[in-house]
């Protein structure tokens, strides 16, 4: 098994993987697109999501993050939420 950061080239494979593994979810492609490309908190930040691959380079697992920010004592800090371990 190989674990590495998500890359642009993984986009369609990640959608395909999520469509099979999380078939009960709606709007999978829109959710992934938002997470990596249209979320205003992800602009200018590196992708922190990880994918696990088998020997044939098929995605067999993921750790996805959603960029965000939080406010503490009047200051704003970058943050992310991890999900789908």
C-alpha positions in Angstrom: 0.0 0.0 0.0 1.2 3.5 -0.9 -0.1 6.6 1.0 0.5 10.0 -0.5 -1.1 13.4 -0.8 -4.0 13.9 -3.2 -2.9 15.4 -6.6 -4.9 16.8 -9.5 -4.4 13.6 -11.5 -6.3 11.7 -8.8 -9.5 13.8 -9.2 -11.6 11.4 -11.3 -10.3 8.3 -9.5 -11.3 9.9 -6.2 -14.8 10.5 -7.5 -15.0 6.9 -8.8 -13.8 5.6 -5.5 -16.3 7.6 -3.5 -19.2 6.7 -5.8 -18.6 3.0 -5.0 -17.7 3.2 -1.3 -20.2 5.9 -0.3 -23.0 5.1 -2.7 -25.6 6.4 -0.3 -24.2 10.0 -0.5 -25.6 12.5 -2.9 -23.6 14.9 -5.1 -20.3 13.2 -4.6 -18.6 15.0 -7.6 -19.9 18.4 -6.4 -18.6 17.7 -2.9 -15.2 16.8 -4.0 -15.0 19.7 -6.4 -16.0 22.1 -3.6 -13.5 20.5 -1.2 -10.5 21.0 -3.5 -11.3 23.8 -5.9 -14.2 26.1 -5.0 -14.1 26.2 -1.2 -13.0 29.9 -0.5 -10.9 28.7 2.4 -8.8 26.4 0.2 -7.5 29.1 -2.2 -3.8 29.4 -1.9 -3.4 26.5 0.5 -1.8 23.1 -0.2 -4.0 20.1 -0.3 -3.7 18.1 2.9 -5.8 15.2 1.9 -4.2 11.7 1.6 -5.1 8.7 -0.5 -4.1 5.1 -0.1 -3.2 3.2 -3.3 -2.8 -0.5 -4.1 0.0 -1.9 -6.3 -2.0 -1.1 -9.4 -2.5 2.5 -8.3 -6.2 2.1 -7.5 -7.5 4.2 -4.6 -8.3 1.9 -1.7 -8.6 4.5 1.1 -8.7 8.2 1.8 -8.3 10.8 4.5 -10.0 13.9 3.2 -9.8 17.4 4.8 -11.9 20.5 4.4 -10.1 23.8 4.7 -11.7 26.3 7.0 -10.8 28.9 9.6 -11.7 29.8 13.1 -11.6 32.9 15.3 -10.1 32.8 18.7 -9.6 35.9 20.9 -10.2 38.2 18.0 -7.7 36.5 15.7 -8.5 34.4 12.7 -6.6 31.1 12.2 -6.5 28.7 9.3 -7.9 25.3 10.1 -9.1 22.1 8.5 -11.5 19.3 9.4 -10.5 15.7 8.7 -13.1 13.1 7.6 -13.5 9.7 5.9 -10.5 8.0 7.5 
